[in-house]
Amino acid sequence: MKKISAVFLLAGIALAGSAQLRSVTNNGALKVVGTKLVNQKGQPVILRGMSLGWHNWWPRFYNAGAVSWLQNDWGCTVVRAAMGVEPDHGYIKEPTWSKEKVKEVINAAIKDGIYVIVDWHSHNIRLNEAKQFFTEIATEYGHQPNIIYEIFNEPAEIPWPDVKAYSEEVIKTIRAIDPDNVILVGSPHWDQDVHIVADDPIKGYNNLMYTLHFYAASHKQDLRNRGIYALKKGLPIFISESAGMEHTGNGNINEAEWTAWITWAEENKISWLVWSVTDKEETCSVLKPTASSTGNWGLNDLQPSGITTRALIRKYSGLKP
């Protein structure tokens, strides 16, 4: 009986929270003013949500049911479709299927009234393929205020001048079709070198933000200091991927550092997403393999990271625990 009661309680909370979490209905088209993401009224907005895992390895969660559950039960106002580019079944080898999976998430987010990050999930420069992909996405969805473009997930060992040149080309491609939706630009060294980017940002375009990624057990005050420096220099930051364990995705969760990161993001009105909606046997996966593909997850379907993440998003979204 306790399990049944818990399920009904979760469902009741979800229904009560769904209206207030239709973030696009409430906030409309987003733009960047100074270092802040703001809504159609010019008020600062903090988006909080989940990144799906690589679409080529966890396609089963790329569906409307999972997106709706993340909105209604977890309190997400944004989801991230992490489209794998190079691996098997990724965009390079299977472009049609890859776009179909991403569009399932986009369409679900639009229907549910939340924002969706379309993430070119790669560690390498693939300029021509990226331009082709974002041309199609911008043409089909650029008129929708829900769309946020993430044009380079995590530049690995690529210096900022090269990342900058690539980004300028992709931004130019998108802006020829979609003049105003927010674009997220990757920072070198797995999105940690925002201090370098802050000294030489891209000029000539509006509504750009720069991604900072952290894994709290590995990245601590030194990386936050880079973020503080970037903000002081006027660089708008967006945390499109983060979590509480080591950067490998494994190891113990550092609750204290994770709390410090989220507190810092909230104080500076920085949007944040957690990695990831997957069921792999690793610390950063929020779901157990027994979890349904289409949502309706009880607490017994969540791994420890999932339990903590759900609680954090609900807390800062103003929902009951």
N, C-alpha and C positions, 0 to 999 in steps of 0.2 A: 504493500500500500504506500510506503514512503516513496518508492521510486515513481509510482504513478502520480502521486501528489506533486513531486518535484517537477515532472514533465509539464503538468498543467500549470504550475506556478511559472515556469519559464515561458510557456506560451502566453500566459496572461500578461507578463511583463513585456514581452515582445510586442504584443498588439498595442499595449498602452504607449510604448515608446516609438512606434513606427512613424506616427504622424510628425512628431517633432524632429525626427531624424531624416526627413525628406529634405536633405540639405540644399539641393539645387532649387527646390521650390522656395525655400526660405532665403537663400543667398544669391541666386541667379548667377550671372556671368562673373567670374573672378578676375581680378587684375592685381598687379603688383605695384604698390606705392612705397617707395623707400625700401625698407627691408621686410615689409609686411605684405601678406596676402590679404586682400580685402574683398568684400562683397559688393553687390551692385549699389549699395548705399554708402560705400566707402568705409564700412566698419571692418576692423580686423577679424579674420577668420582663422581658426585652427582646425584643420582636417585631421581626423584620427581614424586609422583603419588597418586593414590587413593586406599584405601582398600574397597573392597566390604563388605557388611554387612554379618552377619551370614548366611551361605548358606541355613540353615534349615528354616529360617524365610523370607528371601528375595531371593529365588531361581530365581525369574523372571529376575534378572539382571545378572545371570551367563550365559552369551551367547556372541557370537562373535560380535554382533552388539554393545552391550554396551562397550565391550573392545575396539573396533575400534574407537568408538566415544570419549572415554576417551583419546585415543592416539591422534587422528587427531584434535579434537576440543579443548580439555582441555590441551593438551601438555604433557600428562603422558608418562614417559619413563619406568614406572613400575606399575603393578597392583598387588593387594594382594587378593588371594582367601582365605577368612576366613571360613574354614570348621568347623562348630560347632560340638563338640564331644559328649557332654552328653545330651543336651536337646532333646525333641521329634523331630523326623525326622533327628537327628544328626547321626554321624558316628557309634556310638555304637549300635543304634537301626536299622539304615538303611545304612549299609556300602556300598552296591552296588550303590544305588542311590546317596549317598554322593560323592562317587568317580566319578561318571558320571558327576555331576555338576562341581566339581573341574577340571576335565579333559577338560570340555568345555572351561573353562577359560584358562587353560594351552595351549591348542591347538590354541586358538585364539591369545594369546600373541606370541606364536611361529610364527604363520602366519604373524602377524603384525610387528614382529621384535622388540618386547620390552621384558623387563624382567618380571618375574612373581614370586611372593612369595607364596609358598605353605604353608599355615599357619594352624598348629594344634591348633585350637582355643578353648583352654580349660584353666581352672584355677586350675586344679587338675592333679596329676600324674597318668597317665594311661600308664605305661611303655610297657606292652606287646602289647597293641593295637597300640600304637605309632610306635613301631618297625615294626609291621606287615604292617601298612600303608606306612611308609617311605621306607620299602623294595620294595613295589610295585611301588611307585613313582620313586624311584631311578633306579629301573630296567628298567622301561619304558621310563624315561625321563632324566636319569642322563648324557647321552651323549650330551644333548642340553645345550648350554651356557646360555640360558634364565632362567634356573631354580635357584631359591634361596629357601632354606629350612628354615622355621621357626618352630622349633621343640617344642615350648611351648609358646603360646601366652602371657599369663600373670600369672605367679605363684602368687597366692594370699598370704595366710598366711603360706607359706612354706619356711623354712630357706634355705639359700644358700647351705649348705652341701648336703641337700636332692635334691635340684634342680640340683646341680653340678653332683651328682652321676647319676641321671636320664639322664641328658644331655650327659654325657660321654658314657652311654650305647647306646643312640640313635645315637650319632655321630659315634660311632664304627660301628653300623649297616649300616649307610649310606656310610661311607668311605670304607667299604668292597666292595661296588658296584660302587660308584661315588667318586673318589679320590680327586676332586678339586672344585666342585661348592660350593659357599659360603653357610655357615650354620649360622643362627641367633639363638642365645641362649637367653632365657628369664632370666630376673633379678627378684629377689624377690620383694614382695610388689607392685604388679601390674607394674612391670618394672620400679621401681623408685630407687631401692637400688644398682645402678651401682657402687657406692663408695665401697660397701662391696665386690662386685664381683671383683673390681679392685685390691683388696688386696689379692685375692686368685683365679686367673683366671685358666681356664682349660689349661692344658699343653699337648704337644705331638701331636697336630693337627694344620694344617694350615687352613687359610681361614675361621676363625671364627670371628663373630662380636656379640656384645651384645646389646640387645634392651633396649631403653629408651623410655617410653611413657609419653606424657604430654597432659593435657587439660588446656589451658592457663589461664582461669579464676580461676582455683584452684591451679595450679602448676606454681610457679614463680621463682624468682631468687634463692631461696634455692635449688630447684631441678636443675637449671642450674649449680649451684655451685658443685653439686654432679657430673654432667657431666664433668665440668672443671677438677675436681679432678681425675676422671677416665681417661680422656685424658692425663693428666700429668703423670699418672702411666702407660701409654701405652696401655690402653684398647680401642679397636676399637668399636665405638658406631654406631648404626643404629636406626633411629626413624621410626619404622614400623607402628606406630599408634599415631595420635595426632589430636588436633582440638582446636578451640578457646574458647569454652564454659567451663562450670564446668565439673568435672570428672563424674558426673551423666549422662552426655550427654544433659542436659538441662541447663536452666539459660541463662543469657545474654552472648553474645560474648564479650570478652575483646580484642578489636582490638590492643591496645597498647602492651599487653603482647604477643599476637599472633605474632605481628610484631617482637618483641624482640626475641622470640624463633626462628623464621625463619631466622632472621638476624644472630643469633648465629650459627645456623646449617650451613648456607651458608658460613660464615666466617671460620668455622672449617671443611668444606667440608664433612658434615654429610648428608647422604641421609634421606629423610623424606616423609612420606605418611600421608594422612588425612583420618579420619574416618567420614562418611562412605557413600557408594552408597546404600542408603536406602530411603524409602518414608514414614517413620514413622513420626507421629506428635511430633517430638522432635527437639531440636535445632541442634543436630549433624547430622541429616539426611540432605543430600545435595539436595534431590529431593522432589518434591511435588507428592502426589498420582496420579495426572493426567499425570505424565511423562511416556513416552513410555518405555517398557521393553528393547528395543533394540537401545537406543541412539536417535540421532536427537533431542536433548533437546535444546529448546530455552531458553533465560533468564527467560521467564515467567514460565518455568517448574522447576526453581531452587528456593530452599529456601535460606534465607540470607547466611547461611554457604556455600552453593553451589556457590553462586555468588562470595563470597570472595575467596573461595578455587580455583575456576577456574581462577580467576584473578591472584592469587599468583603463581600457577603452570605455567601459560602462561608467566608471567613476568620473572620468573627465568629460563624458558626454552627458552627465547629469542624470544617469539612470541608477536605479537601486542595484545593490550588489547582487 
